[in-house]
């Protein structure tokens, strides 16, 4: 762990926006979901939500340009469950959806706790999701084709969210709860040790101010005793 890397990790965590997220409704093309994930990481989103009913979805690391290891992915069995989960957390759910009640995405206040809903590539936002959404957003277009690729649309809207939040000073101090911040700090600084702890049920050991373990020998002895069944 170099001082430069440790400082970059801290700076990135300090900019994370826990009250901004994206929920995708069966966006099934890996390159689209991976592109959305890259944009989420770029604007400081720590966690994204995916409706993926078949099994637990994992981001394709080859196409996320490394962003997969910096994002947490929560999956939901259906869009109603996913939206309700976010509403229960106090999020406004806004759908990228062309309807009569849709507003220009630049007119929405993204400094509010917000989850951006992106519909499936084939059908877009479902009727159920449309009714549950607090707001519908559109991106004005001047061409013959009136739709963007789902990942492009997400990038455009999230860039506006980034602009508004930066203007409001929301990136100047960490918004992550302390427990979440410290967990991510450990996992990003010590990914191998974090994996060993999760696999063995051990708590994360303490970190020094430079991101290294306070007592590496003590942890090694504890881990070895646990593995040997002592």
Secondary structure, 3 states (H helix, E strand, C coil): CCHHHHHHHHHHHHCCCCCEEEEEECCCCHHHHHHHHHHHHHCCCCEEEEECCCCCCCCCHHHCCCHHHHCEEEEECCHHHHHHHHHHCCCEEEEECCCCCCEEHHHCCCCCCEEEEECECCCECCHHHHHHCCEEEECCCCCCCCCCCHHHHHHHHHHHHHHHHHHCCCCCCCCCCHHHHHHHHHHHHCHHHHHHHHHHCCCCCCECCCCCECCHHHHHHHHHHHHHCC
